[in-house]
């Protein structure tokens, strides 16, 4: 797999990383299948794995810990996230650092993640929600400096709330943050406006998440799509979002080059941007691992096609169902 540098962290990471949210409690998730898929990814050159304590209250982290023990000779980069203290996703404008990330909470959950992963230092610890209003709280710098000085983490990042790519710009300017994780895909092009240029200027590593718009860009979503009770996608694909998503995906289909799958098309669009270090699609089956990782070395999209895809930008604002 082709590799890129994750900003100033010094980590060389595969262009296709591994998003592990689906292994923490989505319907249809099976631990044996998950571990087999993770192992296959390592065999194919994947070395960046993104999880969080919030994915099944540590369950996904523990699976990643098993993977690390199964491949002791491989350099695998582990990224996880600290949940907000109030356990509310996403954050809200009125939330304070005390509501979400007081220093003692940060320390407590880094320790929990270390126990689940079985490895210290953790390569990348990320704040699972974020508000730019916290940027200049001096306790944040103290907490981050402590994590690094004690050798608990190598790098620190923020995971930006859905459809709020600019809700971290002041924070990045403080120099405290090494990476930013943001939703970036054919529909969600807004990070290009201000976030990605700033990341390039500051050498902040960019991790692109939700490359398939929660499944829309795989081409498998229909107006009749449904999921078992309790599955998160039921709360995201409410009727108005499902209809709009399917319609927009249909308009993209004529642009997909012959022989290319919709998923590969979506990944190649992101890989065309050199400011992105790695993409973290969710993968729970070996066939998805193999097809997504293959996108790293397949031919890219033409400049003329990339120009046409600008028209498919879909600017959205957070709603009560967007999480």
C-alpha positions in Angstrom: 0.0 0.0 0.0 1.1 3.5 -0.7 2.1 5.5 2.4 1.9 9.2 3.4 3.2 11.1 6.4 0.7 11.9 9.1 1.7 15.6 9.5 4.4 16.3 12.0 3.9 13.1 14.0 6.6 11.4 12.0 4.3 8.4 11.4 4.3 6.9 7.9 0.8 5.6 7.5 -1.0 3.7 4.8 -3.3 5.7 2.6 -6.1 3.4 3.6 -6.4 3.0 7.3 -9.0 1.1 9.3 -12.1 2.7 11.0 -13.3 0.4 13.9 -16.6 2.0 15.0 -18.7 -0.7 13.5 -16.9 -3.3 15.6 -17.9 -1.7 18.8 -21.6 -2.4 18.7 -23.2 -2.0 15.3 -25.8 -4.7 14.5 -24.3 -7.6 12.6 -20.9 -7.2 14.1 -19.1 -10.5 14.9 -15.8 -10.5 16.8 -14.3 -13.5 15.0 -15.1 -11.9 11.6 -13.8 -8.6 12.8 -10.4 -10.0 14.0 -10.1 -12.0 10.7 -10.7 -8.7 8.7 -8.2 -6.8 10.9 -5.6 -9.5 10.4 -6.1 -9.5 6.6 -5.7 -5.7 6.6 -2.3 -6.0 8.3 -1.3 -8.7 5.7 -2.1 -6.2 2.9 -0.1 -3.4 4.4 -2.6 -1.5 6.5 -0.8 0.0 9.6 -3.2 2.7 10.9 -6.1 1.7 13.1 -8.6 4.2 14.5 -10.8 3.2 17.4 -12.3 4.9 20.5 -13.3 4.0 24.0 -16.8 5.0 23.0 -17.0 2.2 20.5 -18.7 -0.3 22.7 -17.2 1.0 26.0 -13.8 -0.2 25.2 -14.8 -3.3 23.2 -13.3 -2.1 19.9 -10.1 -1.1 21.7 -9.8 -4.6 23.2 -10.1 -6.1 19.7 -7.3 -3.8 18.5 -5.2 -5.0 21.4 -5.7 -8.6 20.3 -4.5 -7.6 16.8 -1.4 -6.0 18.1 -0.5 -9.1 20.1 -1.1 -11.3 17.0 1.4 -9.2 15.0 4.2 -8.4 17.4 6.7 -7.9 14.5 4.6 -5.2 12.7 4.7 -1.5 13.3 1.1 -0.7 13.8 -0.1 2.9 14.6 -2.9 2.9 17.1 -5.3 5.8 17.4 -8.1 6.1 19.9 -10.3 8.7 21.4 -11.2 10.0 24.8 -15.0 10.2 25.3 -16.5 13.4 26.6 -17.2 13.3 30.3 -20.9 14.0 29.8 -21.1 11.2 27.1 -23.0 13.4 24.7 -22.1 13.3 21.0 -21.8 15.7 19.3 -20.8 18.6 21.6 -22.9 21.7 21.9 -21.8 25.3 21.8 -22.7 25.8 25.5 -20.6 22.9 26.7 -17.4 23.8 28.6 -14.1 22.0 29.0 -15.3 20.9 32.4 -18.4 19.3 30.8 -16.4 17.3 28.4 -12.6 17.1 29.1 -11.5 18.2 32.6 -7.9 17.1 33.2 -8.7 14.3 35.6 -11.1 12.8 33.0 -8.5 13.0 30.3 -6.0 11.2 32.5 -8.6 8.5 33.6 -9.6 7.6 30.0 -6.1 7.5 28.6 -5.4 5.0 31.3 -8.5 3.0 30.4 -7.5 3.0 26.7 -4.0 1.9 27.6 -5.4 -1.1 29.6 -7.7 -2.0 26.6 -5.0 -1.7 24.0 -2.3 -3.2 26.1 0.3 -0.8 24.8 1.9 2.4 25.9 2.6 5.0 24.6 -0.5 5.2 22.5 0.5 6.6 19.1 -2.4 9.0 18.8 -5.0 10.1 21.4 -7.9 12.2 20.1 -10.6 14.2 21.7 -13.8 12.6 20.5 -15.8 15.8 20.3 -14.6 19.4 20.0 -15.5 23.0 20.5 -13.1 25.7 19.3 -14.1 27.9 22.3 -11.8 25.6 24.5 -8.7 26.4 22.5 -7.2 28.8 25.0 -8.1 27.1 28.2 -4.7 26.8 29.9 -5.7 23.5 31.5 -5.8 21.9 28.0 -2.1 22.7 27.4 -1.2 21.4 30.8 -3.1 18.1 30.3 -1.5 17.5 26.9 2.0 18.3 28.1 1.5 15.9 30.9 0.4 13.1 28.7 3.4 13.5 26.5 6.0 14.1 29.2 4.8 11.0 31.1 5.3 9.0 27.9 1.6 7.9 27.7 0.9 9.3 24.2 3.0 10.2 21.2 0.6 12.6 19.5 -2.7 14.4 20.2 -5.6 15.1 17.8 -9.1 16.3 17.7 -12.1 14.6 16.0 -14.2 17.4 14.5 -18.0 17.3 14.9 -20.0 16.3 11.9 -20.4 19.1 9.3 -18.3 21.5 11.4 -14.9 21.4 9.8 -14.0 25.0 10.9 -14.9 24.3 14.6 -11.2 23.7 15.4 -9.2 26.4 13.5 -8.2 28.4 16.6 -7.3 25.2 18.4 -4.9 24.2 15.6 -3.2 27.6 15.7 -2.2 27.0 19.3 0.2 24.3 18.2 -1.1 21.8 20.7 -2.8 19.5 18.1 -0.9 17.2 15.8 -3.8 15.7 13.8 -7.4 16.4 12.9 -10.0 13.9 12.0 -12.8 15.2 9.8 -15.6 14.0 7.6 -14.4 14.5 4.0 -16.0 12.9 1.0 -17.4 13.7 -2.4 -20.5 15.3 -0.8 -18.7 16.8 2.2 -16.1 19.1 0.5 -16.3 22.0 3.0 -12.9 21.1 4.6 -11.3 22.4 1.5 -12.4 26.0 2.3 -10.3 26.7 5.4 -9.4 23.5 7.4 -7.2 21.7 4.9 -5.2 24.8 3.9 -4.5 25.5 7.6 -3.5 21.9 8.2 -1.0 22.1 5.3 0.4 25.4 6.7 0.8 24.0 10.2 1.8 20.5 9.1 -1.2 19.0 11.0 -2.0 15.4 9.9 -5.4 14.9 8.3 -7.4 11.8 8.8 -10.5 11.6 6.5 -13.4 9.8 8.1 -16.9 8.7 6.7 -15.5 8.4 3.1 -18.8 6.7 2.0 -21.1 9.1 3.7 -22.3 6.4 6.1 -22.9 4.1 3.1 -24.5 6.4 0.6 -21.4 6.5 -1.6 -21.1 2.7 -1.8 -24.1 2.6 -4.1 -25.9 0.1 -1.9 -28.4 2.5 -0.3 -32.0 2.5 -1.5 -35.2 4.1 -0.4 -36.1 0.8 1.1 -32.9 0.4 3.2 -33.5 -0.4 6.8 -31.5 -1.7 9.8 -32.3 -3.8 12.9 -33.7 -2.0 15.9 -31.0 -0.2 17.9 -28.7 0.3 14.9 -27.3 3.8 14.7 -28.1 4.1 11.0 -31.8 4.2 11.8 -31.3 7.5 13.6 -29.1 9.0 10.8 -31.0 7.9 7.7 -34.3 9.5 8.8 -36.7 9.8 5.8 -35.7 13.2 4.6 -32.0 12.3 4.7 -32.4 8.9 3.2 -34.3 10.3 0.2 -31.9 13.1 -0.4 -28.9 10.8 0.0 -30.2 8.2 -2.5 -31.0 10.8 -5.1 -27.6 12.4 -4.9 -25.9 9.0 -5.1 -27.9 8.2 -8.2 -26.7 11.4 -9.9 -23.1 10.4 -9.3 -23.4 6.9 -11.0 -23.0 8.1 -14.6 -19.6 9.7 -13.7 -18.1 6.5 -12.2 -15.4 5.2 -14.7 -16.1 1.8 -16.2 -14.8 -1.1 -14.1 -14.6 1.0 -10.9 -16.9 0.4 -8.0 -18.7 3.3 -6.3 -16.7 2.6 -3.1 -13.4 2.8 -5.0 -14.6 6.0 -6.8 -15.3 7.6 -3.4 -11.9 6.6 -2.0 -10.0 7.8 -5.1 -11.7 11.2 -4.9 -10.2 11.7 -1.4 -6.8 10.2 -2.3 -6.6 12.9 -5.1 -6.0 15.4 -2.3 -2.4 15.3 -1.1 -3.3 17.1 2.1 -5.0 13.9 3.4 -2.7 11.4 5.1 -5.1 8.5 5.5 -8.7 7.5 5.0 -10.4 5.3 7.6 -13.4 3.5 6.1 -15.3 1.2 8.4 -14.6 -2.4 7.5 -16.0 -5.6 9.1 -15.6 -8.1 6.3 -12.5 -9.4 4.5 -14.0 -8.6 1.1 -14.3 -4.9 2.1 -10.8 -4.9 3.4 -9.4 -6.3 0.2 -11.4 -4.0 -2.1 -10.8 -0.8 -0.1 -7.0 -1.4 0.3 -6.7 -2.1 -3.4 -7.9 1.5 -4.1 -4.5 2.7 -2.8 -2.7 1.5 -5.9 -5.3 1.6 -8.6 -5.3 4.5 -11.2 -6.5 7.9 -9.9 -9.4 10.0 -11.2 -8.7 12.3 -14.1 -8.4 16.1 -13.6 -11.5 16.7 -15.7 -13.5 14.2 -13.7 -12.4 15.8 -10.4 -13.5 19.2 -11.8 -17.0 17.8 -12.5 -17.3 16.4 -9.0 -17.0 19.9 -7.5 -20.7 20.3 -8.6 -21.7 17.4 -6.2 -20.7 19.3 -3.1 -23.5 19.1 -0.5 -23.2 21.6 2.2 -25.2 20.5 5.3 -25.6 21.9 8.8 -25.9 19.9 12.0 -29.4 18.7 12.9 -30.9 16.8 15.8 -30.3 13.5 13.9 -26.9 14.2 12.4 -24.9 13.3 15.5 
